Amino acid sequence: MKTIAIGIDLGATRIKAVAIDDEGKLLHSHYEPTNDGDDAVWKGAVKKAVVEMQEKFDNQDVVVGISAPGLPNETNTAIAFMPGRLQGLEYFAWSDYLGVKTFVLNDAISAMLAEARFGAAKGGRNVVMLTLGTGVGGAILIEGKPYQGSFRKAGHIGHITVDSAGEPDITGMPGSLEDAIGNCTIEKRTLGRFHSTEQLVEAHRKGDFFATEVWLTSIRKLAAGLASITNVLSPETIILGGGITEAGDDLFRPLEAYMDLFEWRAGGNKAAIVKAQYGDLAGATGAACFAKENVKQ
């Protein structure tokens, strides 16, 4: 009997659920509003989604994976650290609540796993993913397995330093990659002229010199960060996802040019930089993959 893997993504506005088979085929999807605030409400929404999936695939083995913000515990059965959001998430016993074996994974790592198994880096063994949006998230795959590190903190690539003289970011790191390109600092980087990266890129396309200078400076710092990562982890593929990648060639072309300058390509080898293929179901799909792979251990 095949195991049906259910993946749940605890998003800021929506709870997304998917069911996939052994080949990663999407069998069913389901959405519920998150309603963050009252934990009984959003936890109930998760249970509702799981029950619907179980009923749809009656008499089949089911395992659940949950993609969530924060750092999971050592056994990946709960989120151990997530201040400020989803009250009641920390150390919540999902397997007991849902009555199904449940595994919990950080949302960025979940998205990377979806891309590595079925998406932009399908079949990849050593992969790094960055999500460029309000902030900069990250995740690492080493020899085909998601790398979480001690304390489950690995992958926070947005908090590496690309300017040692820069101001501290939310973790205290000076001149972080997140502050260099994340949407969270766009007003500060543009002296209040722009309120989103989308506006900045549009002005750059129209020939605004100031916008071009700010945008290319951000991409240069991104390239410096990525080139540094290739020296530490030596991935064959770097996946970029998130809203900022919608800039398309205006992001990827100058990024490749800067990588030509910065990346150490011993033996002519270089890391391929690709755009993420999955959309808003990446977290749920990756969580389902993680659950399926771990329930067999």
C-alpha positions in Angstrom: 0.0 0.0 0.0 1.3 3.4 -0.9 1.8 6.1 1.7 -0.1 9.3 1.0 2.0 12.3 2.3 0.0 15.3 3.4 1.9 18.6 3.6 0.7 21.7 5.5 2.2 25.1 5.1 1.5 27.5 7.9 1.5 30.8 6.0 0.9 34.3 7.4 -2.5 34.6 5.7 -3.3 31.1 4.4 -2.9 27.5 5.5 -2.1 25.5 2.4 -2.4 21.7 2.3 -1.4 19.2 -0.4 -1.4 15.5 -0.8 1.3 13.9 -2.9 2.1 10.3 -3.9 5.5 8.5 -4.0 6.4 10.3 -7.3 5.5 13.7 -6.1 2.3 13.9 -8.1 -0.2 16.4 -6.6 -3.3 14.5 -5.7 -5.3 17.2 -3.9 -4.9 20.7 -2.5 -6.8 22.6 0.1 -6.7 26.2 1.5 -7.9 27.7 4.8 -7.4 31.2 6.2 -4.8 31.3 8.9 -6.5 33.7 11.3 -3.4 34.1 13.3 -4.2 35.3 16.9 -6.4 32.7 18.4 -4.4 29.5 18.3 -7.4 27.3 18.7 -8.7 28.7 15.4 -5.6 28.2 13.2 -4.8 24.8 14.8 -8.4 23.8 14.0 -7.9 24.9 10.4 -4.9 22.6 10.2 -6.9 19.7 11.6 -9.8 20.4 9.2 -7.4 20.2 6.3 -5.9 17.0 7.4 -9.2 15.4 8.1 -10.5 16.3 4.7 -7.4 14.7 3.1 -7.7 11.6 5.3 -11.4 11.2 4.2 -10.5 11.6 0.6 -7.8 8.9 0.8 -9.6 6.5 3.1 -7.9 3.2 3.9 -4.5 4.4 2.8 -1.5 5.0 5.0 -1.1 8.7 5.8 1.8 10.8 7.1 1.8 14.5 7.7 4.5 17.1 7.3 4.2 20.7 8.5 6.1 23.6 7.1 6.3 26.5 9.6 8.3 29.6 10.4 10.8 29.2 13.2 13.3 26.6 14.4 12.2 23.0 14.9 13.2 20.8 17.8 15.9 18.1 17.5 13.4 15.4 16.5 11.5 17.6 14.0 8.2 17.0 15.8 7.5 20.6 16.9 8.7 24.1 16.4 10.9 25.0 19.4 11.4 28.7 18.7 9.1 31.2 16.9 8.6 34.5 18.8 6.0 37.0 17.6 3.8 34.8 15.4 1.4 31.9 15.6 0.9 31.9 19.4 0.8 28.4 20.7 3.1 27.0 18.0 6.1 26.5 20.1 6.5 22.9 21.3 3.0 22.0 20.2 2.6 18.2 19.9 1.2 17.9 16.4 1.3 14.1 16.2 -0.9 13.9 19.4 -3.3 16.6 18.1 -3.8 15.2 14.6 -3.6 11.5 15.6 -1.2 10.9 12.7 2.6 10.7 12.7 3.7 14.3 11.9 7.0 15.9 11.1 7.8 19.6 11.4 10.3 21.5 9.2 11.3 25.2 8.8 9.4 26.8 5.9 12.5 27.8 3.9 13.9 24.3 4.1 10.5 22.9 3.1 10.5 25.1 0.0 14.0 24.1 -0.9 13.2 20.4 -0.5 10.3 20.7 -3.0 12.6 22.3 -5.5 15.3 19.7 -5.0 13.0 16.7 -5.3 10.6 17.8 -8.1 11.4 21.4 -9.1 14.3 23.6 -10.3 17.0 21.4 -8.8 15.4 18.0 -9.3 17.8 15.3 -8.5 20.4 17.7 -7.0 22.7 16.5 -4.3 24.3 19.8 -3.0 21.9 22.7 -3.3 21.4 26.1 -1.7 18.2 28.1 -1.9 17.5 31.7 -1.1 14.1 33.3 -0.9 14.3 37.0 -1.8 11.3 38.9 -0.5 10.5 41.1 2.5 13.5 39.4 4.1 16.0 36.8 2.8 15.5 33.2 3.8 17.7 30.3 3.0 18.1 26.5 3.1 20.8 24.0 2.4 20.8 20.5 0.9 24.0 18.4 1.5 24.4 15.0 -0.2 20.7 14.9 -0.9 19.6 15.6 2.6 18.3 18.9 4.1 21.0 20.3 6.4 19.6 21.8 9.6 22.7 22.0 11.8 23.1 22.2 15.5 20.2 24.0 17.1 18.3 23.6 13.8 19.5 27.1 12.8 21.3 26.4 9.5 20.2 28.1 6.4 19.7 31.6 7.6 21.7 33.0 4.7 20.0 36.4 4.9 22.0 37.0 8.1 25.5 36.7 6.6 27.5 39.9 6.5 28.2 41.5 3.1 29.2 44.9 4.6 31.1 44.8 7.9 30.6 48.5 8.4 26.8 48.3 7.9 24.2 48.7 10.6 23.1 45.6 12.6 20.1 43.7 11.3 17.4 42.1 13.4 19.8 39.4 14.5 22.6 41.8 15.3 24.7 41.0 12.2 26.3 44.1 10.6 25.5 44.8 7.0 23.5 41.6 6.4 22.5 40.3 3.0 18.9 40.6 4.1 19.3 44.3 4.7 21.2 44.7 1.4 18.4 43.4 -0.9 15.3 42.6 1.2 12.2 44.6 0.7 12.3 45.4 4.4 14.9 48.1 3.8 13.9 49.4 0.4 12.7 52.8 1.8 15.9 53.3 3.7 18.2 52.2 0.8 16.4 54.6 -1.5 16.1 57.5 0.9 12.4 57.2 0.9 11.9 57.4 -2.9 10.6 53.9 -3.3 8.4 51.8 -1.2 8.9 48.4 -2.9 11.5 46.6 -4.9 9.0 46.4 -7.7 8.9 50.2 -7.9 12.7 50.4 -7.7 13.1 48.0 -10.6 10.5 49.7 -12.7 12.4 53.0 -12.3 15.6 51.3 -13.2 14.0 50.0 -16.4 13.0 53.5 -17.3 16.6 54.8 -17.0 16.5 56.4 -13.5 20.2 56.7 -12.6 19.6 56.7 -8.8 17.4 53.6 -9.0 19.9 51.8 -11.2 22.7 52.6 -8.7 20.7 51.3 -5.7 19.5 48.2 -7.6 22.9 47.2 -8.9 24.6 47.8 -5.6 22.1 45.4 -4.0 22.7 42.8 -6.7 26.5 43.2 -6.3 26.2 42.4 -2.6 23.9 39.5 -3.3 26.6 38.1 -5.7 29.3 38.6 -3.1 27.2 36.6 -0.6 26.5 33.8 -3.1 30.1 33.6 -4.2 31.1 33.3 -0.5 28.6 30.5 -0.1 30.0 28.6 -3.0 33.4 28.6 -1.2 31.9 27.2 2.0 29.4 24.7 0.6 30.3 24.2 -3.0 26.8 23.6 -4.3 26.1 22.5 -7.9 22.9 24.7 -7.9 21.7 27.8 -6.2 18.0 28.4 -6.4 16.5 31.8 -6.0 12.9 32.2 -5.1 10.6 34.9 -3.7 8.9 38.0 -5.1 12.1 39.8 -5.9 13.0 37.2 -8.5 10.0 38.5 -10.6 12.5 41.1 -11.7 13.6 38.4 -14.2 16.5 39.4 -16.4 17.0 42.6 -14.6 18.1 40.5 -11.6 19.6 37.4 -13.2 21.7 39.1 -15.9 23.7 41.5 -13.7 23.9 38.8 -11.0 25.6 36.4 -13.5 28.0 39.2 -14.5 29.0 39.9 -10.9 29.3 36.1 -10.3 31.7 36.0 -13.2 33.9 38.4 -11.3 33.6 37.0 -7.8 33.0 33.2 -8.0 36.1 31.0 -7.7 35.6 28.4 -10.4 38.3 25.9 -9.8 38.6 23.5 -12.7 36.1 25.7 -14.6 33.2 24.5 -12.4 30.5 27.0 -11.4 27.3 26.9 -9.5 24.2 27.1 -11.7 21.9 29.9 -10.6 18.2 29.0 -11.3 14.8 30.5 -10.5 12.5 28.5 -8.3 9.7 26.7 -10.1 7.3 26.2 -7.3 4.8 28.8 -6.3 2.8 29.1 -3.1 2.6 25.3 -2.7 6.4 24.9 -2.3 6.3 24.8 1.5 3.5 22.3 1.7 5.0 20.0 -1.0 8.5 20.1 0.7 6.9 19.3 4.1 5.1 16.3 2.5 8.4 15.1 1.0 10.2 15.4 4.4 7.5 13.5 6.2 7.5 10.7 3.6 11.2 10.3 3.7 11.5 10.4 7.5 8.6 8.0 8.3 10.5 5.3 6.5 13.5 5.7 8.8 
